[in-house]
Amino acid sequence: APLVELNASQRAYLQAHPTLPLCVDPDWWPFEIIDKHGRHAGIAAELIGIIAARTGLQIALQHTDSWEDSLRASQAGRCLALSFLNSTPDREQWLIFTAPLLSDPNVIITREEHPFVSDIASLRGKRIALPRGTAMAERVARDFPNLSIVFTDSEREALALVAERKVDMTLRSLIVAAHTIKAEGWFSLKISGQIPGYDNQLRMGVLKSEQTLREILDLGIASLSEAEHRQIVDRHVPIQMVTREVTDYTVVAWLGLVLAAVLATSLLWMSRLRSLNRQLRNQAETDALTGLPNRNALNASFELDVARAQRFCRPLSVILLDIDHFKAVNDDFGHLTGDKVLVECGQLIKAQLRTVDSVCRWGGEEFLVICQETTPEQAWQLAERLLLQVRGHTFPCPRQLTASAGVATVRAGDSAAGLVQRADEALYAAKHGGRDQVGLIGHCESYVN
Ligand SMILES: Nc1nc2c(ncn2[C@@H]2O[C@H](COP(=O)(O)OP(=O)(O)OP(=O)(O)O)[C@@H](O)[C@H]2O)c(=O)[nH]1
């Protein structure tokens, strides 16, 4: 980078001051530290190093034991400049300040389970830990009377109180917080929000008498590029600085993402539940072997069919069909053959029906056919046709098979069960009469004129 161009009085100042006595905070990592070799290190040290190289200043580090020590040394005139500090009315009594070397937002730190803070002014009765005597503690007390402040002796103690659940939150420099959370392993802490305008503007402080020194430093500071700032900060803060983007918008975006994820999961879950329920209902109402509806599937609608036929004097008939000597099929050719016969018999019956009629597997080797708008005579004819089909069909079984059927038609006062009962009696009669025939019980009373 090019050297900064100085004017005559600035060059004269440098000649009169071959070294610049600088006081720093010896223990404020990652901003700055006096390391074990007695060297100034950290973000501030690197930024000031570039400034010195570009302006020709020779820095002479003044060793102190603490930040308070450094402030006292500065007040006593033992160092002409302080490295990295916010300007406050108190400090302005003896210092003048350069432009900021670094802006660093102060962020709200809470435990992981705390919701994101979008508006700190709306929080009631929350406890916030802040180091005593800091500019930020003064500002929070003034701007947010809704919070109760717990004063601590250090920033570390403030963070520890949050980690130990003794307070709800603290406010801290993003860079220092990111570093400390990682260094201390306080991963139960998170950055929950940011107070707009609560930024650290870290500047160099120069004794009031040293106007020219401030001019020189400002020229050096102005020469620092955004990329140089970023590189230096990134090197010292191992946590990704995307956290720098923690503003209300990111919070909203994150919440949006989380909500979307929850919504998507519930929708998925609900559709899965619906599909499972559909499967369950299908399974409950379908005969696994033949794929026909079973007795359960029929019950509700069958009662209604019977009631409707009675109410409107319409004929409704049922046919109960039973394969003859089916036990012998099982016994002679095995259950698997018996199963195949049942499946084919179901298909055979179904193929003969009008769409308004329905067939279900009533149980065992019995099929029940419900024939809407069907007189006993018509039902009888259908039953005869079904038996003819069975008789003429080649089942996957070495034996020629036949079936018997019982027919019944709705009467006044009938229930669905009563109707099937009569069909069963008719079937019994057919079996008794020699099988392979249709049985009919009682007279063929019908509602049709
Ligand atoms: N393979 C097979 N057999 C079944 C099934 N359900 C019932 N059965 C058998 O069907 C047979 C019915 O026999 P029975 O009620 O004695 O009547 P049948 O041998 O058909 O004689 P009739 O009805 O008097 O002509 C029994 O042996 C049952 O085990 C099934 O799902 N698969």
The ligand as a MOL file (V3000), in Angstrom:
LIG
                    3D

  0  0  0     0  0            999 V3000
M  V30 BEGIN CTAB
M  V30 COUNTS 32 34 0 0 0
M  V30 BEGIN ATOM
M  V30 1 N -59.1740 -72.2680 1.5690 0
M  V30 2 C -60.0480 -71.5920 2.3340 0
M  V30 3 N -60.9960 -72.2440 2.9840 0
M  V30 4 C -61.8930 -71.5890 3.7190 0
M  V30 5 C -61.7930 -70.2130 3.9020 0
M  V30 6 N -62.8130 -69.8170 4.7110 0
M  V30 7 C -63.5240 -70.9420 5.0480 0
M  V30 8 N -62.9670 -72.0050 4.4540 0
M  V30 9 C -63.3490 -73.3780 4.5310 0
M  V30 10 O -64.5740 -73.5440 3.8910 0
M  V30 11 C -65.1410 -74.7750 4.3920 0
M  V30 12 C -66.6150 -74.6580 4.5480 0
M  V30 13 O -67.1210 -75.9660 4.8120 0
M  V30 14 P -68.5740 -76.3020 5.2300 0
M  V30 15 O -69.1880 -75.0910 5.9360 0
M  V30 16 O -68.5590 -77.5680 5.9960 0
M  V30 17 O -69.3690 -76.4870 3.9280 0
M  V30 18 P -69.0460 -77.1770 2.5360 0
M  V30 19 O -67.9050 -78.1090 2.6470 0
M  V30 20 O -68.8750 -76.0740 1.5000 0
M  V30 21 O -70.3370 -77.9470 2.3100 0
M  V30 22 P -71.7420 -77.3700 1.9110 0
M  V30 23 O -71.7340 -75.8990 2.1590 0
M  V30 24 O -72.6940 -78.0750 2.7870 0
M  V30 25 O -71.8690 -77.6640 0.4820 0
M  V30 26 C -64.4420 -75.0490 5.7300 0
M  V30 27 O -63.6360 -76.1890 5.5730 0
M  V30 28 C -63.5730 -73.8580 5.9350 0
M  V30 29 O -62.3420 -74.1820 6.5310 0
M  V30 30 C -60.7420 -69.5530 3.2340 0
M  V30 31 O -60.5780 -68.3340 3.3160 0
M  V30 32 N -59.8740 -70.2610 2.4710 0
M  V30 END ATOM
M  V30 BEGIN BOND
M  V30 1 1 1 2
M  V30 2 2 2 3
M  V30 3 1 2 32
M  V30 4 1 3 4
M  V30 5 2 4 5
M  V30 6 1 4 8
M  V30 7 1 5 6
M  V30 8 1 5 30
M  V30 9 2 6 7
M  V30 10 1 7 8
M  V30 11 1 8 9
M  V30 12 1 9 10
M  V30 13 1 9 28
M  V30 14 1 10 11
M  V30 15 1 11 12
M  V30 16 1 11 26
M  V30 17 1 12 13
M  V30 18 1 13 14
M  V30 19 2 14 15
M  V30 20 1 14 16
M  V30 21 1 14 17
M  V30 22 1 17 18
M  V30 23 2 18 19
M  V30 24 1 18 20
M  V30 25 1 18 21
M  V30 26 1 21 22
M  V30 27 2 22 23
M  V30 28 1 22 24
M  V30 29 1 22 25
M  V30 30 1 26 27
M  V30 31 1 26 28
M  V30 32 1 28 29
M  V30 33 2 30 31
M  V30 34 1 30 32
M  V30 END BOND
M  V30 END CTAB
M  END
